């Protein structure tokens, strides 16, 4: 019998009704042994997530302002869940301890992490599962990076001792004993870590959507559903803006070749999207797996005759960027030209200094900076086997009366990156989608 690790997002655990749905899902499959909960999310559009209320508590406490009103709202959220579930569970001591810790400068990460911690306690009580505090099994190094190997060793031993358990997501512990959180959405990462530690047969990530769509439904009307996607494809799409799963959550399970299944708590009968290590299957009628994109990029273009024969030219360019702590996104180049695509936000307050430093370092014939660039990633494992994919992408954009500013395709042929003006972003996405899907 295999082991399934289940992670439930904030929308899946926002109130007692959803707790009951989660319990039904878990009890319908005995292989679902380990559960990673998020903090309660929004119950309705105007609602506030518990994590956001905890951040507000921290800010008020730091400013020496009263947190009584906002903290009472947090307590009320949890108390209503306990009462509506009919649990005999007194958490007044926990609520008081957390409040005092926030008031006495326990730290921003500690405050934020208590949403998952408290929710985990309630869920474990309701299910009758063992509760494993993440601070005892999830570890960070002195520099704040995740300690994967120590965590895997300790967590694997702890999970082996119990049949079923709840492990709250989002946080772990630093070597000095203080709480450290992952970035927002970090419960996805915890679920992946737990799946690796118990060598799970499947990591189920339950949320409020039935898997991935081929494109952003806010831009593309009624995009098709993705049945299967590889880790590499997901990484590309997540990086370019697809947000169903935290992109860092891929790595622990990818390392162990454990598949991920994105499922919908409100529609558990839907199969969702399977994320797998590799797959040769693809839809021959679509070829591409998905399209994603982001705005907010700038491009620095350097022109210099015989650049290709000048040893160290590229290194000097990148050294300048590194000296200003600027990372690059793409480096499309020609024999006498080099373009560096950078997130515009990284250039704020330092663009002119970077240009001056580049001119001193490489003495180019011409150097220019252009802003308001958007990037679109066309991703698909099927593109390797389909001739003319790039031509179809470029033709579709051209026929939409859009000027292409940049093209970048790696030798792996799993993705094509297109740069267009921000004003043409939505139009270009629709043109590509219509070419391959409609």
C-alpha positions in Angstrom: 0.0 0.0 0.0 1.3 3.4 -0.9 1.4 6.6 1.1 -0.3 9.8 0.0 0.5 13.2 1.4 -2.3 15.7 1.2 -1.8 19.5 1.5 -4.9 21.7 1.9 -4.8 25.4 1.1 -6.4 28.2 3.0 -9.5 28.2 0.9 -9.9 24.5 1.7 -9.8 25.1 5.5 -11.5 28.5 5.8 -14.4 27.4 8.0 -16.1 24.4 9.6 -17.9 23.4 6.4 -14.7 23.0 4.6 -13.1 21.1 7.5 -15.9 18.6 7.1 -15.2 18.3 3.3 -11.5 17.8 4.0 -12.3 15.0 6.5 -14.5 13.3 3.9 -11.7 13.4 1.4 -9.2 11.9 3.8 -11.5 9.2 5.1 -12.4 8.1 1.5 -8.8 6.9 1.0 -6.8 5.1 3.7 -3.6 5.8 1.9 -4.0 9.6 2.7 -2.0 9.4 5.9 -0.1 12.7 6.3 -1.9 16.0 6.1 -0.3 19.5 5.7 -2.8 22.4 6.4 -2.6 26.1 5.6 -4.0 28.8 7.8 -7.7 29.7 7.2 -8.2 31.7 4.1 -11.0 33.9 2.9 -14.6 32.7 3.4 -15.9 35.3 1.0 -14.4 38.0 -1.3 -14.3 40.8 1.3 -12.9 38.5 4.1 -9.4 38.7 5.5 -7.0 35.7 5.6 -5.9 34.8 9.1 -2.2 35.1 8.1 -2.8 38.7 7.0 -4.5 39.4 10.4 -1.4 37.9 12.2 0.9 40.1 10.1 -1.2 43.1 11.2 -0.9 42.0 14.9 2.9 41.9 14.5 2.9 45.4 13.0 0.7 46.9 15.7 2.7 45.2 18.5 6.0 46.5 17.0 4.5 50.0 16.9 3.4 49.6 20.5 -0.3 49.7 19.5 -3.1 47.6 20.9 -3.7 44.2 19.1 -6.7 43.4 21.2 -9.3 44.0 18.5 -7.6 42.3 15.6 -6.5 39.4 17.8 -10.0 38.8 19.1 -11.1 38.5 15.5 -8.5 35.8 15.0 -9.6 33.9 18.1 -13.2 34.2 16.9 -12.3 32.6 13.6 -10.8 29.5 15.2 -13.5 29.4 18.0 -16.3 29.3 15.4 -14.6 26.4 13.6 -14.2 24.5 16.9 -17.8 25.1 17.9 -19.3 24.3 14.5 -17.4 21.0 14.4 -18.8 20.1 17.8 -15.3 19.6 19.3 -14.6 19.5 23.0 -11.3 21.4 22.6 -10.2 24.2 24.9 -7.6 26.3 23.1 -7.7 29.3 25.3 -4.2 28.6 26.7 -2.8 28.4 23.1 -4.5 31.7 22.1 -3.1 33.5 25.2 0.4 32.1 24.7 0.5 33.2 21.0 -0.8 36.7 21.9 1.7 37.2 24.6 4.5 36.0 22.4 3.6 38.5 19.7 3.4 41.3 22.2 6.9 40.4 23.5 8.7 40.6 20.2 8.7 37.0 19.1 9.2 38.0 15.5 7.3 38.5 12.3 7.8 34.9 11.2 6.6 33.5 14.4 3.4 35.6 14.3 2.7 34.6 10.7 3.3 30.9 11.3 0.7 30.7 14.1 -2.1 30.5 11.5 -0.9 27.1 10.3 0.0 26.0 13.8 -3.4 26.7 15.3 -5.3 25.3 12.3 -3.1 22.2 12.5 -4.0 21.6 16.1 -7.7 21.8 15.4 -7.5 19.6 12.3 -5.5 16.9 14.2 -8.1 17.0 17.0 -11.0 16.7 14.5 -9.5 13.9 12.5 -8.0 12.0 15.5 -4.5 12.2 13.9 -1.2 12.8 15.7 0.0 16.4 15.6 3.7 17.0 14.6 4.8 20.5 15.1 6.8 21.7 12.1 9.4 23.4 14.3 10.5 20.0 15.5 11.1 18.5 12.0 11.6 21.4 9.5 15.0 23.0 9.7 16.8 26.1 8.3 20.5 26.8 8.3 22.2 29.8 9.9 22.0 31.8 6.6 18.2 31.3 6.5 18.2 28.7 3.7 16.3 25.5 4.0 18.3 22.5 5.4 16.9 19.8 3.2 19.1 16.9 4.3 18.7 17.4 8.1 15.0 17.9 7.6 14.6 14.8 5.5 16.5 12.6 8.1 14.6 13.9 11.2 11.2 14.1 9.5 11.5 10.6 8.0 12.2 9.1 11.4 9.3 11.0 13.0 6.8 10.0 10.3 7.8 6.3 10.6 6.6 6.3 14.2 3.0 7.2 13.4 0.2 5.9 11.2 -1.5 9.3 10.5 -0.4 12.8 11.3 -1.0 16.5 10.7 2.1 18.6 10.1 1.4 22.4 9.7 2.8 24.0 6.7 4.7 27.3 6.0 7.3 27.2 8.8 10.3 25.6 10.5 13.0 26.5 12.9 16.4 28.2 12.8 19.5 26.8 14.6 18.9 29.3 17.5 15.4 28.1 18.0 13.5 31.0 16.4 10.7 30.3 14.0 11.4 30.8 10.3 8.8 30.8 7.5 9.0 30.0 3.8 7.8 32.7 1.4 4.0 33.2 1.1 2.4 30.0 -0.2 5.1 28.0 1.6 2.7 25.3 2.8 3.1 23.9 -0.7 6.8 23.5 0.0 6.1 21.8 3.4 3.8 19.3 1.7 6.5 18.4 -0.8 9.1 18.0 2.0 6.8 15.6 3.8 6.1 13.6 0.6 9.8 13.2 0.1 10.5 12.2 3.7 7.9 9.4 3.7 8.7 8.4 0.1 5.1 9.0 -0.8 3.5 7.4 -3.9 1.6 10.7 -4.5 1.5 14.2 -3.2 -2.0 15.6 -3.5 -2.2 19.4 -3.4 -5.9 20.4 -2.7 -7.0 23.9 -3.5 -10.0 25.7 -4.9 -9.4 24.9 -8.6 -9.4 21.6 -10.5 -5.8 21.8 -11.6 -3.9 24.0 -14.1 -5.4 25.8 -17.1 -3.5 26.2 -20.3 -3.5 30.0 -19.9 -4.7 32.7 -17.5 -8.5 32.7 -17.5 -8.4 36.5 -16.8 -6.9 36.9 -20.2 -8.0 33.9 -22.2 -11.7 33.1 -22.1 -12.4 29.5 -20.9 -8.9 28.1 -21.4 -8.6 24.3 -21.7 -7.6 22.2 -18.7 -4.1 20.5 -18.5 -4.4 16.8 -17.7 -0.7 16.0 -17.4 2.3 18.3 -17.1 6.0 17.6 -16.4 8.0 19.2 -13.6 10.1 21.0 -16.2 7.0 22.5 -17.9 5.5 23.5 -14.6 8.7 25.2 -13.6 8.7 27.3 -16.8 5.0 28.2 -16.5 5.3 29.0 -12.7 8.3 31.2 -13.3 6.3 33.2 -15.9 3.3 33.8 -13.7 1.2 30.6 -13.4 0.3 30.6 -9.7 -1.6 27.4 -8.8 1.4 25.9 -7.1 4.4 27.5 -5.3 7.3 27.0 -7.8 9.7 26.0 -5.0 7.4 23.1 -4.0 8.5 21.2 -7.1 12.1 20.5 -6.0 11.8 18.0 -3.1 9.3 15.8 -4.9 11.1 16.2 -8.2 14.3 14.9 -6.5 12.4 11.8 -5.4 10.4 11.5 -8.7 7.1 11.7 -6.7 4.1 12.9 -8.8 1.9 15.8 -7.7 -1.9 15.8 -8.2 -3.6 19.2 -8.1 -7.1 18.7 -6.8 -10.2 20.7 -6.0 -11.5 20.4 -2.5 -15.0 21.6 -3.6 -15.1 19.1 -6.5 -13.2 16.1 -5.3 -14.6 14.0 -8.1 -12.5 16.0 -10.6 -9.2 14.3 -11.5 -7.3 17.5 -11.5 -3.8 17.9 -13.1 -1.0 15.4 -12.7 2.5 16.7 -12.4 5.0 14.0 -13.3 8.8 13.6 -13.6 8.6 12.9 -17.4 6.0 12.0 -20.0 6.1 11.3 -23.7 2.4 11.7 -24.0 0.9 15.0 -25.4 -2.0 16.2 -27.3 -1.0 16.2 -31.0 -3.8 18.6 -31.8 -2.5 21.2 -29.3 1.3 20.5 -29.2 1.8 23.1 -26.5 1.1 22.5 -22.8 0.5 26.0 -21.7 1.1 29.7 -22.1 2.1 32.2 -19.4 3.6 35.6 -19.2 4.6 38.6 -17.2 4.9 42.4 -17.7 7.5 44.6 -16.1 10.8 43.9 -17.9 13.5 46.1 -19.4 16.2 45.3 -21.9 19.7 46.6 -22.1 21.1 46.2 -25.6 24.9 46.4 -26.2 26.3 46.7 -29.7 30.0 46.2 -30.4 31.8 45.2 -33.7 33.6 41.9 -33.4 32.1 41.3 -30.0 32.3 37.6 -30.6 36.1 37.6 -30.8 36.7 39.7 -27.7 37.5 37.3 -25.0 35.8 38.1 -21.6 33.3 40.6 -23.0 30.2 38.8 -21.7 31.9 38.2 -18.4 32.6 41.9 -17.9 29.0 42.7 -18.7 27.7 40.3 -16.1 30.3 41.4 -13.5 28.8 44.9 -13.7 25.3 43.6 -13.1 26.6 41.4 -10.2 28.3 44.4 -8.6 24.9 46.1 -8.5 23.2 42.9 -7.2 21.1 42.7 -10.3 20.2 39.3 -11.8 19.2 38.8 -15.4 16.3 36.9 -17.0 17.5 36.2 -20.5 20.5 36.9 -22.7 19.6 36.8 -26.4 22.6 37.7 -28.5 24.1 37.9 -32.0 27.7 38.2 -33.3 27.9 41.9 -32.6 25.0 42.4 -30.1 24.1 41.4 -26.7 20.8 42.0 -25.0 20.2 41.6 -21.3 16.6 41.2 -20.1 16.1 42.4 -16.5 13.1 42.9 -14.3 12.5 46.6 -14.3 12.1 46.7 -10.5 15.7 45.7 -10.2 16.8 48.7 -12.1 15.0 51.3 -10.0 17.3 53.9 -8.6 20.4 52.4 -10.2 19.8 52.3 -14.0 22.0 55.3 -14.9 24.8 54.0 -12.7 24.6 50.6 -14.3 24.8 52.1 -17.8 27.8 54.3 -16.9 29.5 51.3 -15.4 28.9 49.2 -18.5 30.3 51.9 -20.7 33.4 52.1 -18.7 33.8 48.3 -18.5 33.2 47.3 -22.2 33.4 50.6 -24.1 30.5 49.6 -26.5 29.8 51.2 -29.9 26.3 51.7 -28.8 24.3 51.0 -25.7 20.5 51.5 -25.1 17.8 50.7 -22.5 14.2 50.1 -23.3 11.4 49.6 -20.8 7.8 48.4 -20.8 8.6 44.9 -22.1 6.5 41.9 -21.4 7.6 38.2 -21.8 5.5 35.3 -22.9 6.5 31.7 -22.5 5.1 29.1 -24.8 5.8 25.7 -23.1 5.3 22.2 -24.2 7.1 18.9 -24.3 5.3 18.2 -27.6 7.2 21.0 -29.4 10.3 18.9 -29.7 8.5 16.5 -32.0 6.4 19.1 -33.9 8.0 20.8 -36.9 7.3 24.5 -37.4 6.1 25.3 -33.9 8.3 28.5 -33.7 7.0 29.6 -37.1 3.4 29.2 -36.0 4.0 31.2 -32.8 5.7 34.1 -34.7 3.2 34.1 -37.5 0.3 34.2 -35.0 1.8 37.2 -33.2 2.6 39.0 -36.5 -0.9 38.5 -37.8 -2.3 40.1 -34.6 -0.4 43.3 -35.8 2.1 43.0 -33.0 5.9 43.8 -33.2 8.1 41.1 -31.7 10.9 42.7 -29.6 12.8 39.6 -28.6 12.9 35.8 -29.3 14.7 33.3 -27.1 14.6 29.5 -27.5 16.9 27.1 -25.7 18.3 23.9 -27.3 15.9 21.8 -25.1 13.0 23.1 -27.3 10.6 22.8 -24.3 9.8 26.5 -24.4 9.9 29.6 -26.6 10.2 33.1 -24.9 8.8 36.0 -26.8 9.2 39.7 -25.9 6.5 42.2 -26.9 5.5 45.7 -25.7 3.3 45.6 -22.6 0.5 47.2 -24.6 0.4 44.1 -26.8 0.7 41.5 -24.0 -2.9 40.4 -23.8 -3.4 40.5 -27.6 -0.3 38.3 -28.2 -1.4 35.7 -25.6 -4.8 35.4 -27.3 -3.2 35.1 -30.7 -0.9 32.3 -29.7 -3.7 30.4 -27.8 -6.0 30.7 -30.8 -3.4 29.4 -33.1 -2.7 26.2 -31.1 -6.0 25.5 -29.3 -9.1 27.2 -30.8 
